[in-house]
Amino acid sequence: MVPPMTRTLSTPPIETADLVVFAAAARLGSFSAAAVELRLSGPSVSTRLGALERRLGARLFERGARGSVLTPAGERLADYARRCLGLLDEAAVQVGIERAQRMVLAAPASLAATVFPPALRLLEGCSVAVHCRVAHSDEIVGALRDGTAHAGFLLANPPGDGVRSVRVLWSRMVMVGRPDHPLAARRRVRLAELAEEPVVVYRWGPEADAVLAHVEDPRRGGGHPVHTVGLPAAAVDLALGGDYLAVVPRFAAARYLDERRLRAIPVPLGDRGVEIRFAHPAGAGRRDGVRVLLERLPAMRAAVDGSGA
């Protein structure tokens, strides 16, 4: 016999429909655009979001003639909304899956093209349906902690608090250019010789500032600044398509170096490099997809950076 309920249900301050409407308005920057996407009336969206603000006691949007911009409180809620809706989507999928286990695998945009393909190949034959998600590193760590991601690749060792990580590889920073670049045939290039060369540096985080300062010799002058990009592939493309010299982790240029479409420029960059780590929640090591990737980490390492650097 089922015992009688002793606790009454109360209306939560945030309902799922609130999150859906809020997330759409935050992403689109417009209440009217959110209404069109969700097939609701404009007044219905405004009323629901106004009621949500009153229940939370915080203003979530700054309304203007050109749209709606998130307030600091709205930005904080947006992060939770994405994670909560993602977790609800996963629950719906997991309940409907009979055999395959679902795995959310995350990586920053700068690593996605490098780590997702080999990870999926290593998981072939496993009963794991993988969802590859691109997010900022801090978002990935938050998702690992709250269970909306099961594993992820990071460019730094995450803080503890329930998240474990292991090194995939450390890749040295190299300067690369086209084989026909005047400096490509040299045995050694001094920094001073780069003063008039167009240079682009992959900036993966604050640690990259030391590399930037090293390359940005005072003799360059204001007419030849060093550029930075947030994606190593963009730096490599600039080197492939013109006279740029690109400073990137060796793994980002390994394929083009092997194909001799790029050549390493022998300029002293010191012992600087990028570390890729595989992270997962403390209890997720027994999850099929996470366990397989951990077991096949040497193969992952070889696939990501076949140069052995």
Phi, psi and omega per residue, in radians:
M1 nan 2.329 -3.134
V2 -1.388 2.168 -3.136
P3 -1.162 2.630 3.138
P4 -1.141 2.616 3.136
M5 -1.275 2.339 3.131
T6 -1.839 -0.130 -3.122
R7 -2.003 2.344 3.128
T8 -1.580 2.577 3.107
L9 -1.468 2.385 3.100
S10 -2.102 2.734 3.131
T11 -1.258 2.130 -3.125
P12 -1.202 2.709 -3.140
P13 -1.136 -0.444 3.112
I14 -2.255 2.159 3.077
E15 -1.719 2.828 -3.134
T16 -1.018 -0.721 3.127
A17 -1.079 -0.606 3.072
D18 -1.040 -0.809 -3.105
L19 -1.123 -0.689 -3.136
V20 -1.100 -0.829 -3.134
V21 -1.162 -0.787 -3.139
F22 -1.066 -0.798 -3.106
A23 -1.093 -0.681 3.122
A24 -1.151 -0.775 3.129
A25 -1.139 -0.664 3.125
A26 -1.165 -0.721 -3.099
R27 -1.241 -0.682 -3.062
L28 -1.565 -0.319 -3.132
G29 1.217 0.430 -3.083
S30 -2.791 2.280 3.069
F31 -1.167 -0.722 -3.095
S32 -1.172 -0.677 3.104
A33 -1.150 -0.658 3.085
A34 -1.111 -0.688 3.135
A35 -1.094 -0.737 3.137
V36 -1.130 -0.798 -3.105
E37 -1.103 -0.707 -3.077
L38 -1.570 -0.023 -3.133
R39 1.046 0.807 3.063
L40 -2.070 2.888 3.049
S41 -1.381 2.669 3.103
G42 -1.011 -0.830 3.113
P43 -1.057 -0.572 3.133
S44 -1.124 -0.736 3.111
V45 -1.129 -0.818 -3.135
S46 -1.069 -0.739 -3.119
T47 -1.131 -0.783 -3.114
R48 -1.125 -0.758 -3.119
L49 -1.243 -0.588 3.063
G50 -1.127 -0.714 3.110
A51 -1.154 -0.636 3.109
L52 -1.124 -0.733 3.113
E53 -1.083 -0.721 3.140
R54 -1.157 -0.715 -3.141
R55 -1.151 -0.638 -3.132
L56 -1.481 -0.275 -3.124
G57 1.201 0.557 -3.113
A58 -2.593 2.513 3.079
R59 -1.430 2.198 -3.055
L60 -1.732 -0.455 -3.101
F61 -2.306 2.563 2.899
E62 -1.772 1.986 -3.100
R63 -1.487 2.453 3.094
G64 -2.589 3.059 -3.104
A65 -1.140 -0.469 -3.087
R66 -1.732 0.114 3.119
G67 2.397 -2.875 -3.100
S68 -2.178 2.294 -3.105
V69 -2.010 2.422 3.136
L70 -1.147 2.414 2.964
T71 -1.413 2.991 3.050
P72 -0.955 -0.677 3.092
A73 -1.142 -0.679 3.116
G74 -1.140 -0.657 3.110
E75 -1.127 -0.662 3.105
R76 -1.150 -0.729 3.135
L77 -1.171 -0.602 -3.097
A78 -1.042 -0.686 3.121
D79 -1.114 -0.793 3.111
Y80 -1.140 -0.674 -3.121
A81 -1.077 -0.797 3.124
R82 -1.050 -0.759 -3.098
R83 -1.212 -0.720 -3.139
C84 -1.151 -0.776 3.137
L85 -1.157 -0.628 3.078
G86 -1.108 -0.702 3.137
L87 -1.180 -0.664 3.096
L88 -1.144 -0.712 3.095
D89 -1.072 -0.735 -3.141
E90 -1.127 -0.699 3.130
A91 -1.062 -0.738 -3.137
A92 -1.122 -0.717 -3.140
V93 -1.180 -0.778 -3.087
Q94 -1.099 -0.671 3.141
V95 -1.139 -0.605 -3.104
G96 -1.483 -0.188 -3.116
I97 -1.506 2.278 -3.129
E98 -1.581 -0.712 -3.044
R99 -2.058 -0.877 -3.016
A100 -1.289 2.360 3.046
Q101 -1.531 2.440 -3.127
R102 -1.616 2.446 3.132
M103 -2.324 2.181 3.051
V104 -1.669 2.040 -3.106
L105 -2.011 2.140 -3.020
A106 -2.003 2.710 3.079
A107 -2.800 2.620 3.020
P108 -1.152 2.766 -3.114
A109 -1.004 -0.590 -3.099
S110 -1.207 -0.299 -3.128
L111 -1.939 -0.263 -2.955
A112 -0.934 -0.877 -3.090
A113 -1.194 -0.365 -3.117
T114 -1.488 -0.687 -2.995
V115 -1.779 -0.506 -3.072
F116 -1.150 -0.840 -3.116
P117 -1.011 -0.856 3.125
P118 -1.154 -0.583 3.114
A119 -1.105 -0.751 3.131
L120 -1.150 -0.667 3.111
R121 -1.145 -0.663 3.139
L122 -1.206 -0.385 -3.128
L123 -1.640 0.020 3.104
E124 -1.065 2.396 -3.114
G125 1.592 -0.193 3.088
C126 -1.611 2.608 3.103
S127 -1.465 1.108 -3.109
V128 -2.311 2.132 3.054
A129 -1.652 1.989 -3.004
V130 -1.709 2.321 2.976
H131 -1.932 1.983 -3.137
C132 -1.546 2.140 -3.075
R133 -2.070 2.364 3.074
V134 -1.758 2.237 -3.110
A135 -2.729 2.872 3.046
H136 -1.204 2.732 -3.065
S137 -1.023 -0.757 -3.131
D138 -1.161 -0.565 3.068
E139 -1.181 -0.651 3.121
I140 -1.119 -0.781 3.119
V141 -1.063 -0.760 3.096
G142 -1.074 -0.696 3.134
A143 -1.195 -0.611 3.080
L144 -1.151 -0.629 -3.120
R145 -1.262 -0.673 -3.076
D146 -1.648 0.040 3.033
G147 1.554 0.064 3.117
T148 -1.463 -0.100 2.955
A149 -2.388 2.539 -3.088
H150 -1.740 -0.386 3.116
A151 -2.847 2.847 3.140
G152 -2.873 2.833 3.069
F153 -1.894 2.361 -3.074
L154 -2.298 2.806 3.094
L155 -1.756 0.188 3.113
A156 -2.686 2.791 3.101
N157 -1.311 2.033 -3.095
P158 -1.209 2.688 3.043
P159 -1.082 2.813 -3.090
G160 -1.072 -2.012 3.098
D161 0.918 0.860 3.006
G162 1.560 0.007 3.128
V163 -1.986 2.196 3.104
R164 -1.872 2.695 3.105
S165 -2.604 2.673 3.067
V166 -2.304 2.617 -3.129
R167 -1.255 2.319 2.966
V168 -1.532 -0.910 3.063
L169 -2.895 2.805 2.967
W170 -1.989 2.193 -3.051
S171 -2.080 2.185 -3.100
R172 -1.200 2.530 3.037
M173 -1.325 2.340 3.129
V174 -2.317 2.705 2.998
M175 -1.776 2.278 -3.107
V176 -2.225 2.671 3.078
G177 -2.682 3.029 3.132
R178 -1.159 2.615 -3.119
P179 -1.024 -0.468 -3.123
D180 -1.583 0.126 3.094
H181 -1.176 2.453 -3.097
P182 -0.975 -0.474 -3.107
L183 -1.592 -0.112 -3.030
A184 -1.226 -0.447 -3.091
A185 -1.592 -0.029 -3.092
R186 -1.365 2.625 3.070
R187 -1.437 -0.458 3.126
R188 -2.672 2.416 3.138
V189 -2.187 2.222 3.099
R190 -1.470 2.629 3.140
L191 -0.991 -0.621 -3.128
A192 -1.073 -0.457 -3.125
E193 -1.333 -0.142 3.112
L194 -1.595 0.023 -2.963
A195 -0.984 -0.540 -3.106
E196 -2.002 0.215 3.126
E197 -1.640 2.410 3.039
P198 -1.215 2.168 -3.068
V199 -2.230 2.419 3.055
V200 -2.233 2.365 -3.082
V201 -2.043 2.291 3.025
Y202 -1.270 2.114 3.141
R203 -1.851 1.762 -3.086
W204 -1.599 -0.174 -3.129
G205 2.957 -3.084 -3.138
P206 -0.972 -0.488 -3.135
E207 -1.095 -0.407 -3.117
A208 -1.273 -0.262 -3.116
D209 -1.085 -0.561 3.108
A210 -1.142 -0.685 3.095
V211 -1.152 -0.752 -3.139
L212 -1.068 -0.797 3.139
A213 -1.123 -0.586 -3.132
H214 -1.173 -0.716 -3.090
V215 -1.413 -0.564 -3.046
E216 -1.378 1.252 -3.122
D217 -1.121 2.434 -3.140
P218 -0.995 -0.419 -3.119
R219 -1.290 -0.127 3.136
R220 -1.148 -0.680 -3.115
G221 1.362 2.967 -3.081
G222 -1.248 -0.322 -3.100
G223 -1.404 -0.176 -3.109
H224 -2.342 1.169 -3.127
P225 -1.249 2.708 3.025
V226 -1.531 2.269 -3.122
H227 -1.659 2.742 3.066
T228 -2.238 2.615 3.065
V229 -2.385 2.701 -3.117
G230 -1.579 -0.092 -3.134
L231 -2.143 2.170 3.123
P232 -1.070 -0.567 3.140
A233 -1.090 -0.596 3.127
A234 -1.177 -0.692 3.091
A235 -1.135 -0.737 3.123
V236 -1.104 -0.718 3.125
D237 -1.065 -0.668 3.115
L238 -1.132 -0.649 3.104
A239 -1.225 -0.681 -3.132
L240 -1.189 -0.619 -2.988
G241 -1.689 0.037 -3.109
G242 -2.922 -2.601 -3.053
D243 -1.642 0.109 -3.104
Y244 -1.190 2.546 2.905
L245 -1.826 2.247 -3.043
A246 -1.970 2.352 3.052
V247 -1.821 1.964 -3.041
V248 -2.488 2.868 2.976
P249 -1.132 2.552 -3.074
R250 -1.016 -0.570 -3.111
F251 -1.096 -0.516 -3.106
A252 -1.257 -0.423 -3.107
A253 -1.939 -0.023 -3.002
A254 -0.969 -0.769 -3.103
R255 -1.068 -0.770 -3.080
Y256 -1.301 -0.505 3.035
L257 -1.199 -0.730 3.109
D258 -1.104 -0.659 -3.130
E259 -1.439 -0.037 -3.133
R260 1.087 0.471 3.023
R261 -1.518 -0.325 3.008
L262 -2.277 2.816 3.110
R263 -2.391 2.477 3.112
A264 -1.256 2.305 3.092
I265 -1.624 2.120 -3.019
P266 -1.357 1.188 3.101
V267 -1.849 2.445 -3.110
P268 -1.249 2.053 3.100
L269 -1.971 -0.023 -3.125
G270 1.327 -3.023 -3.108
D271 -1.566 1.207 -3.095
R272 -2.082 2.468 -3.116
G273 -2.875 -3.131 -3.102
V274 -2.060 2.368 3.101
E275 -1.870 2.227 3.040
I276 -1.785 2.267 -3.135
R277 -2.150 2.575 3.060
F278 -1.788 2.108 -3.041
A279 -2.080 2.629 3.109
H280 -2.757 2.750 3.068
P281 -1.081 2.684 -3.049
A282 -0.958 -0.654 -3.075
G283 -1.616 0.062 -3.035
A284 -1.575 -0.029 -3.123
G285 -1.099 -0.358 3.127
R286 -1.548 -0.181 3.122
R287 -1.205 2.380 -2.969
D288 -0.888 -0.927 -3.076
G289 -1.101 -0.747 3.140
V290 -1.147 -0.771 -3.126
R291 -1.060 -0.760 -3.116
V292 -1.117 -0.776 -3.139
L293 -1.139 -0.652 3.082
L294 -1.125 -0.736 3.139
E295 -1.158 -0.554 -3.068
R296 -1.806 0.439 -3.120
L297 -1.026 -0.702 3.089
P298 -1.038 -0.682 3.104
A299 -1.185 -0.631 3.088
M300 -1.106 -0.763 -3.123
R301 -1.066 -0.779 -3.132
A302 -1.154 -0.639 -3.123
A303 -1.228 -0.669 -3.107
V304 -1.242 -0.711 -3.091
D305 -2.417 1.473 -3.120
G306 -1.203 -0.151 -3.117
S307 -1.303 -0.320 -3.122
G308 1.337 0.184 -3.108
A309 -1.361 nan nan
